[in-house]
């Protein structure tokens, strides 16, 4: 697609009228939104027609006043004197005991030995001679064995509970 003088002039007019790049591309035909944006930048077109902002402020919606039974009403300079609520301690998440899952030597594998049915949980520090992957049989559709899946995937309610407590 070539940018002819007529198409460039139409582009300038449509851009000044405030049309979006997608709308201009549809109007011109045979050109993409990104091509329009690129041409606009190359031409240095930055000014666009904007809606005139009104000089009168928008009326504010009145805030609902909470009832005395639901929560305390805070008025004026007492808003900063809120009583601090004690932080709720999150319930401890019980992680499986790492000592309880000793990976047998026969199941340990290198990256070259991994298959879709072997656990891909890394054990040790990559680059060290004693680094390996778990290699145990995986749960269906998961990259980890049952033990490592419990560590990797936490229930949503536990994650949300910890996030709220922070």
C-alpha positions as CSV (number, residue, x, y, z in Angstrom):
1,X,0.0,0.0,0.0
2,X,1.4,3.4,-1.0
3,X,0.6,6.6,0.8
4,X,-0.6,8.8,-2.0
5,X,-1.0,12.6,-1.5
6,X,-4.8,12.2,-1.4
7,X,-4.7,9.4,1.2
8,X,-2.2,11.5,3.4
9,X,-4.5,14.5,3.2
10,X,-7.5,12.3,4.1
11,X,-5.5,10.9,7.0
12,X,-4.7,14.4,8.3
13,X,-8.3,15.5,8.0
14,X,-9.7,12.4,9.8
15,X,-7.0,12.6,12.5
16,X,-7.8,16.3,13.1
17,X,-11.5,15.4,13.3
18,X,-10.6,13.1,16.3
19,X,-11.2,9.7,14.7
20,X,-9.2,6.8,16.2
21,X,-6.5,5.0,14.3
22,X,-8.8,2.0,13.8
23,X,-11.6,4.2,12.4
24,X,-9.1,5.9,10.1
25,X,-7.8,2.5,8.9
26,X,-11.3,1.3,8.2
27,X,-12.1,4.6,6.3
28,X,-9.0,4.5,4.2
29,X,-9.2,0.7,3.5
30,X,-6.2,-1.5,2.7
31,X,-4.2,-0.2,5.7
32,X,-3.9,-1.4,9.3
33,X,-4.3,0.6,12.5
34,X,-0.6,0.3,13.2
35,X,0.2,1.7,9.7
36,X,-2.0,4.7,10.5
37,X,-0.3,5.2,13.8
38,X,3.2,5.0,12.2
39,X,2.2,7.5,9.5
40,X,0.8,9.9,12.0
41,X,4.0,9.8,14.0
42,X,6.2,10.2,10.8
43,X,4.0,13.2,9.8
44,X,4.3,14.7,13.3
45,X,0.6,14.9,13.8
46,X,-0.1,15.3,17.5
47,X,-2.8,17.8,17.8
48,X,-6.3,16.3,17.9
49,X,-9.7,17.7,18.2
50,X,-10.8,17.3,21.8
51,X,-14.1,17.8,23.5
52,X,-14.3,21.1,25.2
53,X,-14.3,20.7,28.9
54,X,-17.1,22.5,30.6
55,X,-16.1,25.3,33.0
56,X,-18.7,24.3,35.6
57,X,-17.8,21.4,37.9
58,X,-19.7,18.2,37.8
59,X,-22.2,17.9,40.6
60,X,-21.0,15.4,43.2
61,X,-23.1,12.4,44.2
62,X,-24.0,12.5,47.9
63,X,-22.3,9.9,49.9
64,X,-24.5,7.5,51.8
65,X,-24.4,8.1,55.5
66,X,-23.7,4.8,57.3
67,X,-26.2,3.8,60.0
68,X,-25.0,3.9,63.5
69,X,-25.4,0.2,63.8
70,X,-23.1,-0.8,61.0
71,X,-20.0,1.2,61.7
72,X,-19.0,4.4,63.5
73,X,-19.7,7.7,61.7
74,X,-16.5,9.7,61.2
75,X,-16.9,13.4,60.8
76,X,-14.5,16.3,60.3
77,X,-11.0,16.2,61.8
78,X,-11.8,13.0,63.7
79,X,-11.4,11.0,60.5
80,X,-7.6,10.8,61.2
81,X,-8.2,9.5,64.7
82,X,-9.4,6.1,63.7
83,X,-9.0,3.3,66.2
84,X,-6.5,0.7,65.0
85,X,-8.0,-2.7,64.7
86,X,-5.8,-5.6,65.9
87,X,-4.3,-7.5,63.0
88,X,-5.9,-10.9,62.6
89,X,-3.2,-13.6,62.7
90,X,-3.5,-15.8,59.6
91,X,-4.0,-19.5,60.2
92,X,-0.7,-21.2,59.7
93,X,-0.4,-23.2,56.4
94,X,0.8,-26.6,57.0
95,X,3.4,-27.5,54.5
96,X,4.4,-31.1,54.1
97,X,7.5,-32.1,56.0
98,X,10.4,-32.0,53.6
99,X,12.2,-34.7,55.6
100,X,9.2,-37.0,55.1
101,X,9.7,-36.9,51.3
102,X,13.1,-38.2,50.7
103,X,13.4,-38.7,47.0
104,X,14.8,-42.3,46.3
105,X,18.0,-42.4,44.3
106,X,16.3,-44.5,41.6
107,X,13.7,-41.7,40.9
108,X,16.1,-38.8,40.8
109,X,16.7,-37.6,37.2
110,X,18.5,-35.0,35.2
111,X,16.9,-32.6,32.8
112,X,17.6,-35.0,29.9
113,X,15.6,-37.7,31.7
114,X,12.4,-35.7,32.3
115,X,9.3,-36.9,30.6
116,X,5.6,-35.8,30.8
117,X,5.2,-38.4,33.5
118,X,8.1,-37.4,35.8
119,X,8.0,-34.8,38.5
120,X,9.9,-31.6,37.4
121,X,10.5,-30.3,40.9
122,X,14.1,-29.1,41.1
123,X,16.1,-30.2,44.1
124,X,19.4,-28.4,45.0
125,X,21.1,-25.6,43.3
126,X,21.3,-25.6,39.5
127,X,24.9,-25.8,38.3
128,X,26.0,-27.9,41.2
129,X,27.0,-31.5,40.8
130,X,24.3,-32.7,43.3
131,X,21.4,-30.9,41.5
132,X,18.6,-33.1,40.2
133,X,14.8,-33.3,39.6
134,X,12.4,-35.3,41.7
135,X,11.5,-37.7,39.0
136,X,8.6,-39.3,40.9
137,X,5.4,-40.2,39.0
138,X,3.3,-37.1,38.4
139,X,-0.4,-36.5,39.1
140,X,-2.4,-36.5,35.9
141,X,-2.1,-33.2,34.0
142,X,0.4,-31.7,36.5
143,X,4.2,-31.2,36.3
144,X,4.7,-32.3,39.8
145,X,4.2,-35.4,42.0
146,X,1.5,-35.3,44.6
147,X,3.9,-34.2,47.3
148,X,5.4,-31.3,45.4
149,X,2.0,-30.3,44.0
150,X,0.8,-29.6,47.5
151,X,3.8,-27.3,48.0
152,X,3.4,-25.6,44.6
153,X,-0.3,-25.1,44.5
154,X,-2.0,-23.6,47.5
155,X,-5.8,-23.3,47.8
156,X,-7.2,-19.9,46.8
157,X,-8.8,-19.3,50.2
158,X,-5.4,-19.7,51.9
159,X,-3.8,-17.2,49.6
160,X,-6.6,-14.7,50.0
161,X,-6.5,-15.1,53.8
162,X,-2.8,-14.3,53.9
163,X,-3.2,-11.3,51.5
164,X,-5.9,-9.8,53.7
165,X,-3.9,-10.1,56.9
166,X,-1.0,-8.1,55.5
